[in-house]
Amino acid sequence: MNEFSHARKVVDQFKQLLSSQEVQCLEDEHFDELVLLIEAAIDAAVLDALEKTADRMEQLARETRHLAEKGF
């Protein structure tokens, strides 16, 4: 599931928590904006996790190179 689909699912579940009157008071545009905000938050969290993983991989590569050069 991509970020947009997941964000749409979260908003759909959120709408189920609202009463019919509350849903009617909000326009589809507002829910679409909420989808975009959630999608952006997911993207930011994924990129942060990827960056941390890349940093750790770089550290492990340095440590491995050091061990290889040292001969264990």
Secondary structure, DSSP 4 states (H G I P E B T S, - for coil): --HHHHHHHHHHHHHHHS-HHHHHHS-HHHHHHHHHHHHHHHHHHHHHHHHHHHHHHHHHHHHHHHHHHHT-
